[in-house]
Amino acid sequence: MNPVLFHLFGPLSIHTYGVCIALGVLVALIFATHNTLVKNNRILEKHLLSLVNVTIIAGIIGGRLLFILSEPEQFSSWLDIFAIWDGGFSVLGSILCALIVLFVYMKILKLPLLLAFDVLGIYAPLVQAFGRVGCFFAGCCHGTPANHFLSVTYTNTASAAPLCVALHPTQLYNTAALFFIFAGLHWYAKSKKRLPGELILLSLFGLSFVRFATDFWRGDRGLLWETFFGHLSLYQLLCLGFMVPALLLLLAIKFLPQKNASRSE
């Protein structure tokens, strides 16, 4: 696993993590432009690229900020804060910041909120899946020591993972689960039984659940808190903060009487 694809000049290099993120965004954008939910709404189709740009910027800022706040010991200099090509993001921070910024942005543009969030909810797991592949090559978000046929061993000194130790490939566990979530959401988006807002809530629940579950095998959990569910990391507690409201809202829109009989968006 090589964190750097190739060196340019001086301190500049093309990092595998950044390439994976860029590839994920490109693939998601190609899929989204052919999605019937987008093609059937001219306003959303017109502003799709700007929504993607805002999501990327908000995701980078939010993800980096939460990572800095939760793991300040990772930065030896304040200049390291801006070295985003080396990785170091919190997916939960990206999600939270993107949701807040997009809500304001879409209100300003008067876009259909639920429809736009549903579309973004479909492709967020896809982008994150590519990002986790980048994490795998960089060695960040690595797992705990393991002794089975799936374990991986890092030997590149540029990797963020411990060297010469067999580890759980938690990044790939995430990748597989996220591709599965994306496939499920992409399929369910075509269902006539789907209600507005379901896709984004399912996406939030799925993303949070995957992080909550795989965090038990993470080797960089940091400080743990004693809870009813056992020792949980800060990120697992944040995941619960996403999962519980998402599940309650899903149950509400699915089983409570709807004010409008129409399910059109």
N, C-alpha and C positions, 0 to 999 in steps of 0.2 A: 504494500500500500504506500503510495507516494503522495504526500500532501501537495507537492509542487509538480505541475505538469511539465513546465520548462521555464528556464530563466531568461529574462529579457536583457537587462543591463543594470548595473549598480544594485540597489536594493529591490528592484522591480522584478516580479515573477508572475506567471500565470498560475494561480492556485486551483487545485482540483475542486475545492469546496465552492468557490465562486463560479466556476464553469458549470457545476451541477445545478446550482441555483438558477443561473441564467437559462440553462437548458430546460429546467422544469417550468419556468415562466413562459418560455417560448412554446413548449408543447401544450401547456394549459391554454395559452392564448389561441393557438390554432384550433384546439378542441372547442373553445368557447365561441369562436366566430362562426362555427357551424352548428351550434346548439340552437334548437328550435325556440327555446325560451328567449334567446337573444334576438334571433332573426324575426320573431313575431312582434317585437317591440322596437320600433324605430328609434325612440329616444335612448333606450338602453344600448342599442347597437351603435348609435352615434357616439356615445360617451364611453364605450367599453374600454378603449385604450387608455383614456385618462383615468378611469377607475383602477385599471391595473397599475398604472404609474403611481397613483396615490397610495394604493395598497402596498406596493413595494417600498416606497419611502417610509410610510408609517410603520410597516413591519420591521424594517431595518432599525429605525429609531427606537421603537418600543422593545424589540428583542434585545438590542444592545443595552438599553438602559436598565432593563430588569436583570440582565446578566451581570452588569456592573454592580448593581445594588446588592445582588445575592451572593456574588463571588468576587469581592473587591481584591482578594489576595492574588487573583490571577494577573493583576496589572502591576508591574514594577515601576512604570512611568506613566504619567498622564497622557503621553503621546501614544501609548499602547491602546488607549481607548478608541482611537481612530483607525487602528489597524484591523478593519473588519474583514480583510481578505484572509486573515489567519483564523477566522471562525470566532466563536464566542457569542452565541445568541440564545435567547430564551424564546422558544416557540410560543409559550403562553404570553410573554410580553408582547410579541409580535401580533398575536391574535387580539389581545385587549386593545392595544393602541390602534390597530387597523379598524376594529369595530367602531371605536369612538370617532376617529377621524373620518371614516367613510360615512357614518351617520350624518355628521355635520355637512360634509361635502355633498352628499346626495340630497339633503334638505335644501341646500343652496341651489342646486341644479334642478330641483323638483323632480327627481327621478323616482320611479316606483320602488320604494324601500324594500319591501319583502321580496319582490322579484329579483332585484339586484343582489340582495344578500343571499338569496337562494342560489343564484348562479355562482357567486363567489364561494359559497359553501361547498358546491360540487367540486371545484378545482383546487381549493386550499389543500386538501389531503394529497393531491397529485404533486403540487409544488413541493410540499413538505417531504414527500417520499423521495424526490430527487435530492432534496437538501440532506436527507439522512444518508444517502449514498455518499455525498460529499463529506459528511461527518465520518463515515467509515474510512475513507481514504486519508482524512486528516488525523484520525485517531482520537478526536474529541468525542464526548458522549459515550466513551468506551464502557465495557461491562466489567463485572467482577471476574475473578479467576474461575475458570471452568475446565472440566476434563471430559469432553465428549467430542464427537466427530464434527460438530458445528463450530467449535472454538477456533479462534484466530490468534496469531502471535505477531506482534509488531516488532520489527527489527530496525526500521528506519529511524535514525536519531532525530529527524525533524518531526516525527509523530508526537501528538499530544498524549498518547496512551503509554502505559508502562511497557518497557521493552523486554522481550524474551520471556513473556509470561502468557500462557494460554488464557484467553478471555472470552466471555460471552460476547458475541457480535450483536449487541443490543441495537446498534444502528440498523442492522439488516432485519432484526425482528420488527423494528418500527416500520421499515420500508415495506416489508411484506404486508403488514397490517394496514398501512395507509393506502397501498394500491388496492387492497380488498375493499376498503371503505369507499374509495373513489369509484370503483366499479359498481358497488351497490347503490351509491347516490346517483350515478349516471343512469343506471337502469331505472331507479325509482322516479327519476325526474319525468319519465314518460308515462307514469301511471295516472289514470284519470281520477284515482282516489286520493291523490296527493293534495294537501291543503297548502296555501301560501304560508311561508315561514317554516315549514317542516324541514326542508333541506338544510337550512342554515343551522337549525337546532340539532338535527341529527349529526351534522358535521362537527359542531362544537362538542357534542357529547362523545362522538367517536374519537376525535383528536385528543380530548382530555383523558378518555378511558385508556387509550393506547399508551399515552405518556405515564399515566398513573400505574398501569400494570407493569410496563417494562422498566419502570424506575426501580423496582425491587432487585433487578439484576444490574443496575448501573453502578459503576465503580467510582463515581464522582458525586455521590449524594450529599456529602457535606453534613451539616448539623441536622440531627433527627429529633423529632418530637414524639413523645409517648402518647398514643391515642387509643381509642377503642379498637381501631383496625391494626394496631401494632405500631412499630416505629415508622413514622412517615417523614419524608423530606419536605422542604418548603414547597417544592414544585408539586408534590403530591397533594399537599393541602390546597394549593391554588387550583389544581385539577378538580378537586371536590367542589371548589367554589364555582367552577364552570359546569360541572356535570349535574349537580343537584338542580340548579335553576333551569338548565336546559331540559332535563327530564320532566320537571314539573310543568314547564310551558308546553312540552310535547303532549303530555297527558291532558292538559287544559284544552288545547286547540283540537285535540282528537276526540275528546269525549264530552266536553261542555257544549251546549247548544250554540250554534253559530247564528250571529245576527243576520247574516246574509246567506241565503241559500246557495247563491252562485259561488263557484270555486275559481272563477276566472281571476286573472291577475292584471 
